[in-house]
């Protein structure tokens, strides 16, 4: 049939071939002779840990970086891609993880900017037709700054499709979506592939890759590890290819008897948060789901003490601390991990030791009256590095030089060294590779086993269900009831996150 | 006030505002592309002295004006050289350019101090210039002023209505995104920096060729600086920038009128009034809610370097 025919043609000529692509930054080999082949109508996954070279390879393909060596064959012809414009002319479209939209312009202007060859009328027509297929309800006149992450992403995909792409590159596309949105996206992508569009899909979420993709190419440390058909490869094999060893499964968690109630919170209106009421007990992990911008940042800040006010009640160990500043809350054992690692979690230009001190400057063996004992601080930071297998030269390395996964491990280690009684964290494993992710989960579980309460704000449904004892979700600033995991299904979570009433 | 005085006042105000309007338009096009060049005062002075000297030597106003445009563009190219390939800090480079321009202008102009020149003649448009009140103000001006208005109209339409204007604001808002969309950011910025400086140079030439065709040192008396402030307060909108420039022109003529009427206030204080009044009016306007959206281009004054 049609697909068999397509496959036959595919065996004759792949749409894209990358041959022994190399790219060096200084002494670092970001890509070392990587080869990759994508067939027409194929959904091809690109897998690898952070720093494996996926982004670099895609940037070479999209003309952002010039390769140091290797060849690019497009439809069987050797091409050079000096810039993104050239890539798009060939029919290669890319949706970046950081959106490529100008926030202050409206949707129409953003489309016009990238599609000079289309007339206003043509843009209008294609937008309406494709918008319906992708279920994008935003109007052409809407300003991008007012759109949700999911809507922005669909605007970007739509923009690629409007330019008649033959290869669509998606960099971690589902990391900003709710489960129903992600499902809808994958349905849309499958339909695109059936129409003959090739898709290169970069993701950390193996479940997603297995469901969507035909084949996967795995990179590790800048090198090609293998290309495998997903139908014949188990998840364990994939993980082993990605990290070079098999991953220990999560330690069986001793179910601590629910401890006493540590914290009772009743928050009123604060930024995008409208109302949230919940309690936390020692030894439990409570998960809160929700798409970005539904009030989860404010919730974290209200607990950490960055935001406070008379409208918010927070009782910790029977003590009203709603007005207490950050430093006092830390002294009581409340610690937090913000979403934004660089900027809120760490200062990139400061060393790891200095970053360690940033949340430990109140007291400790390294504080002697007004003096800081830097040797001690350095030793503690080294301890964090060793305990979490963090790849950094020393505690004097600037935080900004660590990859995302390594930095996040360091931040988790830093907060856990403070022996928190309550740890609130926001998307702690966002964008980190499986090895780092399992290490971070282990750290959270250990803290929990030691009697601490953990509040996990996450957009990753799998993570919430695998770690948490009780679950809830935020939607438009309202917190759903927080129920034991046994009473919550992913469907219920989806309903909570999208605000379609309580089922 | 009788109608003749009002017509004269309007006529003079439009002439007084035009050098500032040209300079502010120059600032506007550069800043919309994200280029922050604080050297306007120096560029304007260089334009003024070049225009004056060339006109005096050749006897041609057109040659003077063209030379001023060329020198302005050259100063812009110097700024581009410093900030783009050499990656110097744009604020420091701009300030250096302002000081450099003033110094060079004083040096070049020292021989001309006190000499005067036949100003550009008025080219009255028949019939229209006979209209009461506005006739003289709008239709009995010199050709350079008409050219300035034509430029303003062209710039306004280009910035706000064309694809080129859209690309330009993309470069100014988010060069990273613009680059990824295939816009050639650096050439665009370089071109706008030069075009902007050329307009500023022409503004200087209007001052020395038409408005006060008599060479004195420090002719611009701070107009380059005020233009920078005006563009900010006018929210980077062509219409508001022009309105503000001519408001300034009006206040500076009013100030001359008050000096004539023998107000017993120090002339130094009086000559300050156009600056103060113009800025006060703009601040009053920009503090209103409907202007709150008008913030600076997202990447104004930030260097952009293509990665890789």
Interface residues (C-beta under 8 A of the other chain):
Chain A: X59 X64 X65 X66 X83 X84 X85 X88 X96 X100 X101 X102 X103 X104 X105 X109 X112 X113 X114 X116
Chain B: X163 X166 X167 X169 X170 X173 X174 X177 X178 X179 X180 X181 X182 X183 X298 X307 X308
